[in-house]
């Protein structure tokens, strides 16, 4: 019986502390669960939690097929860019001007507009 009392006397405070940590963690998660207020790890690295500016650019070249994807081939820079949307089908083998944002890490242009060049 004395062993049981000693175990409870030592274990009960630890259980209470762990329960407190779980409660605090759940409360923090619930407060940050607003889907409109999501902060990614990359955002947290920015000074003042500001998102990096997204720069829209204009790309020119020819829409060509590469496998089962359509890409923009720029003959001047000899670069090829993947397009995030395939509405470019009507411009296959035509010179175009693509307006969008380039993701440097993947080489994909998030297309805002495509028009004949």
RAMO-V787241 format. One record per helix or strand. SS is the DSSP state (helix for helix, strand for strand). FROM is the first residue (numbers start at 1). LEN is the number of residues. If there is no record, write none. Layout:
[[SS | FROM | LEN] [SS | FROM | LEN]]
This chain:
[[helix | 2 | 30] [helix | 41 | 5] [helix | 47 | 3] [strand | 57 | 10] [strand | 69 | 6] [strand | 79 | 5] [helix | 87 | 5] [strand | 92 | 1] [strand | 95 | 9] [strand | 108 | 9]]
